């Protein structure tokens, strides 16, 4: 197995955050490279696991190399949300430890009673492990929303029945 992989090209350093290059002429190339890198790293981890199982031990499993290649990532996330009538006029998000996570809604539609029907929930995931996941909890609020500052980021929600921000403090 080692002979068949000796000719594979290696990538050193951190892959760039392609969102920084979204408006540049290399956008398509950057996205393609990022996708290929994600696929190649996943394949490398699976092949290394298969090789270790075939050998009956993980002595030659490339833990540090795979860890450096993957590392924990922070990525933007968008999740579609659908709520029942009367369930929420605003929402907030918490991580698995109960910490508030700044979030924002877009493409919001409302029920006749002005509660949220559907929306896209946007937030940033922090320290997601390779081939792993993080758990988040959506909290619904029936009352009118407020605007709170969380770690220097303003958490904006719908307010005053008009969908307007009425005060930033």
N, CA, C and O of each residue as an XYZ file, in Angstrom:
676
protein
N       0.830     -1.193      0.000
C       0.000      0.000      0.000
C       0.874      1.255      0.000
O       0.518      2.250     -0.632
N       2.012      1.223      0.701
C       2.882      2.393      0.758
C       3.455      2.744     -0.608
O       3.596      3.923     -0.933
N       3.800      1.700     -1.440
C       4.356      1.979     -2.766
C       3.348      2.681     -3.670
O       3.732      3.517     -4.487
N       2.077      2.355     -3.535
C       1.072      2.931     -4.430
C       0.760      4.388     -4.105
O       0.143      5.079     -4.915
N       1.172      4.861     -2.940
C       0.858      6.241     -2.564
C       2.075      7.153     -2.550
O       1.958      8.321     -2.179
N       3.233      6.651     -2.944
C       4.446      7.477     -2.871
C       4.433      8.622     -3.860
O       5.093      9.634     -3.622
N       3.713      8.504     -4.955
C       3.705      9.553     -5.967
C       2.625     10.601     -5.784
O       2.491     11.494     -6.620
N       1.855     10.517     -4.716
C       0.780     11.490     -4.509
C       1.361     12.844     -4.121
O       2.277     12.913     -3.301
N       0.834     13.927     -4.708
C       1.330     15.255     -4.328
C       0.910     15.597     -2.900
O      -0.134     15.149     -2.425
N       1.724     16.383     -2.231
C       1.381     16.800     -0.875
C       1.127     18.294     -0.847
O       1.666     19.052     -1.654
N       0.307     18.694      0.085
C      -0.022     20.103      0.262
C       0.486     20.504      1.635
O       0.244     19.799      2.615
N       1.182     21.620      1.717
C       1.699     22.092      2.990
C       1.025     23.409      3.342
O       0.647     24.193      2.472
N       0.887     23.624      4.634
C       0.296     24.874      5.093
C      -1.215     24.802      5.139
O      -1.819     23.767      4.857
N      -1.797     25.901      5.493
C      -3.235     25.977      5.661
C      -3.900     26.304      4.331
O      -3.435     27.162      3.581
N      -4.996     25.603      4.052
C      -5.751     25.943      2.848
C      -6.409     27.295      3.070
O      -6.879     27.581      4.170
N      -6.446     28.127      2.042
C      -7.015     29.466      2.229
C      -8.522     29.422      2.446
O      -9.210     28.515      1.977
N      -9.009     30.406      3.156
C     -10.441     30.573      3.319
C     -10.982     31.113      1.997
O     -10.778     32.283      1.672
N     -11.665     30.268      1.244
C     -12.066     30.663     -0.104
C     -13.075     31.807     -0.114
O     -13.253     32.459     -1.143
N     -13.728     32.056      0.997
C     -14.681     33.162      1.024
C     -13.967     34.501      0.863
O     -14.574     35.475      0.416
N     -12.686     34.559      1.222
C     -11.931     35.790      1.035
C     -11.713     36.096     -0.444
O     -11.520     37.248     -0.834
N     -11.748     35.050     -1.253
C     -11.451     35.201     -2.677
C     -12.699     35.139     -3.546
O     -12.597     34.985     -4.763
N     -13.848     35.252     -2.952
C     -15.094     34.984     -3.676
C     -15.311     35.903     -4.885
O     -15.959     35.510     -5.855
N     -14.777     37.107     -4.829
C     -14.998     38.018     -5.945
C     -13.821     38.080     -6.909
O     -13.852     38.845     -7.873
N     -12.798     37.296     -6.665
C     -11.616     37.337     -7.517
C     -11.750     36.403     -8.703
O     -12.650     35.564     -8.743
N     -10.846     36.549     -9.681
C     -10.903     35.706    -10.876
C     -10.570     34.244    -10.586
O     -10.889     33.370    -11.392
N      -9.941     33.968     -9.457
C      -9.560     32.596     -9.140
C     -10.609     31.874     -8.298
O     -10.346     30.794     -7.769
N     -11.783     32.461     -8.174
C     -12.837     31.890     -7.323
C     -13.123     30.430     -7.670
O     -13.125     29.573     -6.786
N     -13.360     30.147     -8.923
C     -13.712     28.788     -9.335
C     -12.577     27.830     -9.030
O     -12.814     26.716     -8.562
N     -11.346     28.250     -9.289
C     -10.194     27.385     -9.021
C     -10.039     27.139     -7.515
O      -9.716     26.027     -7.096
N     -10.269     28.168     -6.711
C     -10.130     28.019     -5.258
C     -11.186     27.074     -4.699
O     -10.879     26.213     -3.876
N     -12.423     27.232     -5.143
C     -13.497     26.350     -4.677
C     -13.212     24.908     -5.099
O     -13.370     23.983     -4.302
N     -12.797     24.721     -6.337
C     -12.479     23.381     -6.829
C     -11.352     22.760     -6.026
O     -11.433     21.590     -5.651
N     -10.298     23.523     -5.756
C      -9.174     23.013     -4.968
C      -9.610     22.665     -3.553
O      -9.185     21.648     -3.006
N     -10.454     23.501     -2.958
C     -10.941     23.243     -1.608
C     -11.752     21.951     -1.562
O     -11.580     21.138     -0.653
N     -12.624     21.765     -2.530
C     -13.438     20.542     -2.574
C     -12.560     19.317     -2.777
O     -12.755     18.295     -2.120
N     -11.588     19.415     -3.690
C     -10.689     18.286     -3.930
C      -9.888     17.969     -2.676
O      -9.656     16.802     -2.362
N      -9.462     19.015     -1.951
C      -8.726     18.802     -0.713
C      -9.570     18.096      0.326
O      -9.094     17.179      0.996
N     -10.820     18.513      0.468
C     -11.723     17.857      1.425
C     -11.930     16.391      1.063
O     -11.929     15.527      1.940
N     -12.105     16.113     -0.212
C     -12.308     14.734     -0.669
C     -11.041     13.913     -0.459
O     -11.106     12.776      0.008
N      -9.890     14.486     -0.801
C      -8.624     13.761     -0.662
C      -8.310     13.453      0.804
O      -7.847     12.358      1.122
N      -8.560     14.416      1.697
C      -8.285     14.178      3.118
C      -9.199     13.106      3.696
O      -8.765     12.266      4.485
N     -10.460     13.141      3.299
C     -11.393     12.108      3.757
C     -10.952     10.743      3.256
O     -10.968      9.766      4.004
N     -10.556     10.676      1.979
C     -10.089      9.411      1.399
C      -8.822      8.933      2.103
O      -8.686      7.745      2.395
N      -7.896      9.849      2.377
C      -6.651      9.476      3.056
C      -6.932      8.900      4.440
O      -6.305      7.920      4.842
N      -7.858      9.495      5.163
C      -8.197      8.994      6.493
C      -8.831      7.603      6.409
O      -8.540      6.735      7.232
N      -9.692      7.396      5.420
C     -10.331      6.088      5.255
C      -9.316      5.024      4.852
O      -9.350      3.906      5.365
N      -8.410      5.371      3.930
C      -7.394      4.416      3.489
C      -6.456      4.068      4.638
O      -6.094      2.904      4.812
N      -6.060      5.067      5.423
C      -5.187      4.816      6.571
C      -5.891      3.902      7.582
O      -5.256      3.023      8.166
N      -7.182      4.101      7.786
C      -7.947      3.243      8.707
C      -8.032      1.816      8.165
O      -7.848      0.852      8.909
N      -8.311      1.686      6.871
C      -8.381      0.355      6.247
C      -7.032     -0.349      6.351
O      -6.971     -1.535      6.673
N      -5.959      0.374      6.081
C      -4.613     -0.197      6.166
C      -4.319     -0.681      7.584
O      -3.765     -1.765      7.770
N      -4.688      0.119      8.582
C      -4.449     -0.264      9.978
C      -5.256     -1.511     10.346
O      -4.757     -2.399     11.038
N      -6.489     -1.571      9.884
C      -7.319     -2.746     10.169
C      -6.748     -3.985      9.485
O      -6.750     -5.071     10.064
N      -6.260     -3.826      8.256
C      -5.674     -4.954      7.529
C      -4.404     -5.450      8.220
O      -4.127     -6.649      8.215
N      -3.629     -4.535      8.816
C      -2.408     -4.914      9.526
C      -2.690     -5.417     10.944
O      -1.827     -6.023     11.578
N      -3.882     -5.163     11.423
C      -4.245     -5.610     12.758
C      -3.793     -4.678     13.866
O      -3.914     -5.018     15.043
N      -3.272     -3.502     13.512
C      -2.869     -2.526     14.526
C      -2.788     -1.133     13.886
O      -2.787     -0.984     12.664
N      -2.722     -0.146     14.739
C      -2.673      1.241     14.280
C      -1.288      1.860     14.503
O      -1.163      3.079     14.616
N      -0.245      1.014     14.566
C       1.100      1.523     14.833
C       1.574      2.513     13.776
O       2.302      3.452     14.095
N       1.175      2.319     12.533
C       1.643      3.195     11.450
C       0.555      4.165     10.979
O       0.680      4.794      9.928
N      -0.504      4.275     11.769
C      -1.583      5.205     11.421
C      -1.054      6.649     11.537
O      -0.499      7.010     12.575
N      -1.215      7.464     10.508
C      -0.617      8.810     10.497
C      -1.420      9.847     11.285
O      -1.916     10.818     10.712
N      -1.546      9.642     12.582
C      -2.374     10.497     13.425
C      -1.967     11.961     13.306
O      -2.802     12.810     12.997
N      -0.703     12.264     13.546
C      -0.280     13.674     13.563
C      -0.395     14.306     12.189
O      -0.754     15.478     12.079
N      -0.094     13.548     11.130
C      -0.199     14.111      9.777
C      -1.659     14.425      9.428
O      -1.954     15.475      8.859
N      -2.564     13.512      9.772
C      -3.981     13.755      9.486
C      -4.527     14.880     10.353
O      -5.324     15.697      9.893
N      -4.097     14.918     11.600
C      -4.572     15.985     12.484
C      -4.151     17.354     11.952
O      -4.951     18.289     11.907
N      -2.883     17.458     11.551
C      -2.411     18.740     11.012
C      -3.157     19.107      9.729
O      -3.439     20.280      9.483
N      -3.471     18.109      8.922
C      -4.165     18.374      7.661
C      -5.600     18.840      7.903
O      -6.098     19.739      7.226
N      -6.251     18.216      8.875
C      -7.645     18.561      9.147
C      -7.764     19.724     10.109
O      -8.346     20.758      9.782
N      -7.218     19.553     11.278
C      -7.392     20.465     12.389
C      -8.857     20.872     12.540
O      -9.676     20.654     11.647
N      -9.155     21.449     13.654
C     -10.530     21.895     13.880
C     -10.761     23.174     13.100
O      -9.877     24.024     12.993
N     -11.958     23.298     12.558
C     -12.251     24.421     11.692
C     -13.411     25.257     12.219
O     -14.285     24.769     12.936
N     -13.389     26.527     11.843
C     -14.526     27.421     12.054
C     -15.127     27.657     10.670
O     -14.430     28.072      9.745
N     -16.395     27.396     10.540
C     -17.049     27.547      9.242
C     -18.416     28.187      9.402
O     -19.097     27.978     10.405
N     -18.817     28.978      8.394
C     -20.179     29.505      8.429
C     -21.170     28.378      8.158
O     -20.886     27.454      7.395
N     -22.327     28.467      8.789
C     -23.371     27.456      8.596
C     -24.698     28.150      8.346
O     -24.973     29.213      8.901
N     -25.510     27.540      7.509
C     -26.869     28.003      7.258
C     -27.802     26.812      7.409
O     -27.592     25.766      6.795
N     -28.828     26.976      8.227
C     -29.758     25.894      8.515
C     -31.177     26.400      8.264
O     -31.554     27.443      8.797
N     -31.973     25.685      7.463
C     -33.368     26.090      7.301
C     -34.159     25.790      8.566
O     -33.978     24.745      9.191
N     -35.036     26.715      8.937
C     -35.842     26.578     10.149
C     -37.306     26.695      9.769
O     -37.682     27.577      8.996
N     -38.137     25.808     10.310
C     -39.577     25.898     10.116
C     -40.236     25.763     11.482
O     -40.003     24.792     12.201
N     -41.067     26.753     11.836
C     -41.682     26.783     13.165
C     -43.201     26.783     13.059
O     -43.769     27.251     12.072
N     -43.836     26.261     14.070
C     -45.302     26.202     14.108
C     -45.878     27.578     14.416
O     -45.211     28.423     15.012
N     -47.103     27.789     14.010
C     -47.797     29.049     14.280
C     -47.829     29.298     15.790
O     -48.172     28.409     16.570
N     -47.468     30.517     16.185
C     -47.489     30.900     17.587
C     -46.246     30.493     18.369
O     -46.140     30.810     19.554
N     -45.308     29.803     17.738
C     -44.143     29.279     18.463
C     -43.095     30.335     18.773
O     -42.523     30.323     19.864
N     -42.821     31.264     17.831
C     -41.714     32.192     18.096
C     -41.829     33.484     17.298
O     -42.170     33.485     16.115
N     -41.532     34.577     17.983
C     -41.365     35.861     17.309
C     -39.889     36.161     17.112
O     -39.522     37.037     16.329
N     -39.045     35.427     17.828
C     -37.596     35.537     17.652
C     -36.961     34.225     18.096
O     -37.606     33.388     18.728
N     -35.695     34.061     17.758
C     -34.966     32.857     18.131
C     -33.570     33.232     18.625
O     -33.060     34.313     18.332
N     -32.975     32.329     19.367
C     -31.567     32.452     19.727
C     -30.964     31.061     19.614
O     -31.683     30.071     19.479
N     -29.649     30.993     19.669
C     -28.948     29.731     19.461
C     -27.932     29.524     20.579
O     -27.271     30.468     21.011
N     -27.814     28.281     21.044
C     -26.816     27.923     22.056
C     -26.039     26.711     21.575
O     -26.562     25.869     20.845
N     -24.770     26.633     21.999
C     -23.983     25.458     21.677
C     -24.251     24.365     22.704
O     -25.070     24.546     23.605
N     -23.568     23.237     22.574
C     -23.811     22.098     23.461
C     -23.470     22.407     24.914
O     -23.981     21.745     25.817
N     -22.609     23.408     25.157
C     -22.252     23.798     26.526
C     -23.180     24.854     27.098
O     -23.005     25.280     28.239
N     -24.165     25.283     26.317
C     -25.115     26.286     26.786
C     -24.678     27.720     26.544
O     -25.323     28.650     27.028
N     -23.584     27.918     25.797
C     -23.110     29.265     25.478
C     -23.896     29.849     24.312
O     -24.205     29.147     23.350
N     -24.214     31.127     24.401
C     -24.921     31.799     23.308
C     -24.044     31.838     22.066
O     -22.837     32.060     22.153
N     -24.653     31.622     20.927
C     -23.970     31.674     19.639
C     -24.638     32.781     18.824
O     -25.839     32.709     18.563
N     -23.885     33.796     18.420
C     -24.495     34.847     17.597
C     -25.079     34.241     16.319
O     -24.448     33.414     15.662
N     -26.284     34.668     15.986
C     -26.934     34.131     14.800
C     -27.777     35.215     14.147
O     -28.042     36.264     14.734
N     -28.185     34.940     12.937
C     -28.983     35.894     12.178
C     -29.955     35.120     11.296
O     -29.632     34.035     10.812
N     -31.131     35.670     11.090
C     -32.127     35.070     10.208
C     -32.186     35.820      8.888
O     -31.985     37.033      8.841
N     -32.462     35.091      7.821
C     -32.731     35.714      6.522
C     -33.866     34.950      5.867
O     -34.242     33.867      6.316
N     -34.407     35.519      4.807
C     -35.512     34.889      4.070
C     -36.654     34.479      5.002
O     -37.215     33.390      4.878
N     -36.983     35.366      5.929
C     -37.999     35.061      6.939
C     -39.399     35.210      6.350
O     -39.702     36.196      5.679
N     -40.243     34.219      6.613
C     -41.669     34.328      6.301
C     -42.410     34.199      7.630
O     -41.925     33.573      8.573
N     -43.600     34.807      7.683
C     -44.339     34.862      8.936
C     -45.721     34.232      8.788
O     -46.319     34.233      7.712
N     -46.205     33.695      9.908
C     -47.592     33.249      9.991
C     -48.468     34.496     10.100
O     -47.955     35.603     10.264
N     -49.782     34.321     10.011
C     -50.715     35.444     10.113
C     -50.620     36.157     11.463
O     -50.903     37.352     11.547
N     -50.227     35.442     12.517
C     -50.111     36.056     13.843
C     -48.737     36.725     14.062
O     -48.394     37.092     15.186
N     -47.966     36.877     12.986
C     -46.647     37.525     12.973
C     -45.564     36.737     13.698
O     -44.521     37.296     14.038
N     -45.793     35.454     13.939
C     -44.714     34.608     14.441
C     -43.964     34.037     13.235
O     -44.491     33.991     12.124
N     -42.736     33.606     13.476
C     -41.883     33.111     12.391
C     -42.415     31.782     11.868
O     -42.707     30.864     12.634
N     -42.533     31.704     10.541
C     -42.942     30.450      9.902
C     -41.702     29.714      9.399
O     -41.418     28.603      9.846
N     -40.960     30.329      8.467
C     -39.726     29.731      7.952
C     -38.637     30.797      7.908
O     -38.918     31.993      7.846
N     -37.396     30.341      7.942
C     -36.253     31.252      7.851
C     -34.992     30.435      7.612
O     -34.965     29.224      7.830
N     -33.953     31.120      7.161
C     -32.617     30.541      7.120
C     -31.855     31.102      8.313
O     -31.768     32.319      8.480
N     -31.308     30.226      9.137
C     -30.556     30.614     10.318
C     -29.071     30.560      9.975
O     -28.570     29.522      9.543
N     -28.361     31.682     10.167
C     -26.938     31.774      9.842
C     -26.124     31.941     11.123
O     -26.490     32.729     11.995
N     -25.024     31.203     11.236
C     -24.126     31.316     12.383
C     -22.777     30.727     11.993
O     -22.634     30.139     10.921
N     -21.795     30.888     12.864
C     -20.457     30.348     12.613
C     -20.208     29.210     13.592
O     -20.342     29.375     14.804
N     -19.840     28.050     13.047
C     -19.478     26.920     13.890
C     -18.031     27.108     14.324
O     -17.196     27.549     13.535
N     -17.736     26.780     15.558
C     -16.383     26.948     16.107
C     -15.793     25.596     16.477
O     -16.454     24.773     17.111
N     -14.555     25.374     16.081
C     -13.789     24.193     16.486
C     -14.485     22.872     16.191
O     -14.559     22.001     17.058
N     -14.994     22.719     14.975
C     -15.627     21.463     14.593
C     -14.521     20.463     14.263
O     -13.667     20.755     13.426
N     -14.515     19.282     14.906
C     -13.450     18.304     14.662
C     -13.561     17.676     13.273
O     -14.621     17.696     12.648
N     -12.447     17.119     12.809
C     -12.449     16.474     11.495
C     -13.458     15.341     11.474
O     -13.589     14.587     12.438
N     -14.155     15.236     10.382
C     -15.201     14.229     10.204
C     -16.145     14.173     11.395
O     -16.721     13.127     11.695
N     -16.296     15.289     12.061
C     -17.128     15.328     13.246
C     -18.302     16.267     13.084
O     -18.672     16.650     11.974
N     -18.871     16.624     14.205
C     -20.026     17.507     14.196
C     -20.060     18.280     15.499
O     -19.370     17.934     16.458
N     -20.850     19.304     15.528
C     -21.132     20.055     16.741
C     -22.641     20.129     16.888
O     -23.370     20.117     15.896
N     -23.104     20.205     18.111
C     -24.533     20.261     18.390
C     -24.920     21.670     18.811
O     -24.243     22.292     19.630
N     -26.009     22.165     18.248
C     -26.529     23.480     18.585
C     -28.010     23.343     18.911
O     -28.701     22.470     18.385
N     -28.488     24.231     19.799
C     -29.886     24.193     20.218
C     -30.556     25.516     19.879
O     -30.070     26.584     20.253
N     -31.667     25.436     19.174
C     -32.452     26.615     18.825
C     -33.442     26.890     19.949
O     -34.193     26.003     20.355
N     -33.439     28.108     20.444
C     -34.401     28.511     21.466
C     -35.390     29.469     20.843
O     -35.004     30.443     20.198
N     -36.653     29.194     21.034
C     -37.688     30.060     20.490
C     -38.207     30.979     21.588
O     -38.268     30.604     22.760
N     -38.580     32.191     21.182
C     -39.098     33.176     22.135
C     -40.425     33.694     21.602
O     -40.521     34.120     20.451
N     -41.440     33.652     22.445
C     -42.771     34.086     22.017
C     -42.954     35.589     22.107
O     -43.773     36.164     21.391
N     -42.190     36.228     22.989
C     -42.304     37.678     23.156
C     -41.527     38.424     22.091
O     -40.811     37.823     21.289
N     -41.675     39.733     22.091
C     -40.930     40.558     21.148
C     -39.442     40.435     21.419
O     -39.024     40.246     22.561
N     -38.665     40.539     20.389
C     -37.224     40.361     20.488
C     -36.538     41.607     21.012
O     -37.064     42.718     20.946
N     -35.353     41.382     21.529
C     -34.501     42.490     21.942
C     -33.190     42.377     21.182
O     -32.915     41.363     20.541
N     -32.402     43.404     21.259
C     -31.095     43.391     20.622
C     -30.056     43.346     21.722
O     -30.026     44.212     22.597
N     -29.204     42.334     21.675
C     -28.186     42.183     22.703
C     -26.812     42.165     22.053
O     -26.649     41.664     20.941
N     -25.823     42.713     22.753
C     -24.461     42.632     22.266
C     -23.804     41.425     22.905
O     -23.780     41.290     24.128
N     -23.268     40.541     22.059
C     -22.612     39.333     22.535
C     -21.184     39.354     22.015
O     -20.962     39.229     20.810
N     -20.223     39.508     22.901
C     -18.799     39.493     22.550
C     -18.486     40.414     21.384
O     -17.779     40.022     20.456
N     -18.994     41.609     21.421
C     -18.679     42.568     20.369
C     -19.497     42.407     19.104
O     -19.354     43.203     18.177
N     -20.351     41.397     19.043
C     -21.204     41.183     17.874
C     -22.637     41.450     18.293
O     -23.089     40.939     19.318
N     -23.345     42.231     17.525
C     -24.736     42.519     17.863
C     -25.628     41.398     17.371
O     -25.524     40.957     16.227
N     -26.489     40.953     18.233
C     -27.447     39.905     17.916
C     -28.761     40.597     17.548
O     -29.485     41.059     18.429
N     -29.065     40.669     16.270
C     -30.232     41.412     15.809
C     -31.385     40.454     15.598
O     -31.219     39.403     14.981
N     -32.528     40.805     16.098
C     -33.742     40.032     15.884
C     -34.868     40.979     15.481
O     -34.756     42.197     15.620
N     -35.937     40.403     14.988
C     -37.108     41.171     14.598
C     -37.684     41.866     15.828
O     -37.738     41.273     16.905
N     -38.110     43.106     15.677
C     -38.623     43.857     16.814
C     -39.808     44.710     16.375
O     -39.929     45.017     15.190
N     -40.638     45.080     17.250
C     -41.781     45.992     17.167
C     -42.835     45.632     16.116
O     -43.588     46.499     15.673
N     -42.890     44.371     15.719
C     -43.924     43.951     14.777
C     -43.721     44.440     13.360
O     -44.496     44.089     12.471
N     -42.688     45.249     13.128
C     -42.434     45.779     11.793
C     -41.203     45.144     11.146
O     -40.920     45.393      9.974
N     -40.477     44.334     11.895
C     -39.238     43.766     11.390
C     -38.104     44.787     11.407
O     -37.106     44.612     10.707
N     -38.244     45.838     12.190
C     -37.263     46.923     12.229
C     -36.417     46.844     13.497
O     -36.859     46.335     14.527
N     -35.196     47.357     13.400
C     -34.360     47.530     14.578
C     -34.688     48.899     15.122
O     -34.571     49.896     14.410
N     -35.099     48.961     16.376
C     -35.524     50.239     16.935
C     -34.491     50.888     17.845
O     -34.567     52.085     18.121
N     -33.518     50.093     18.314
C     -32.514     50.673     19.200
C     -31.276     49.773     19.198
O     -31.397     48.552     19.293
N     -30.110     50.361     19.091
C     -28.857     49.645     19.224
C     -28.115     50.285     20.376
O     -27.859     51.489     20.375
N     -27.769     49.466     21.366
C     -27.053     50.032     22.510
C     -25.792     49.256     22.777
O     -25.051     49.582     23.704
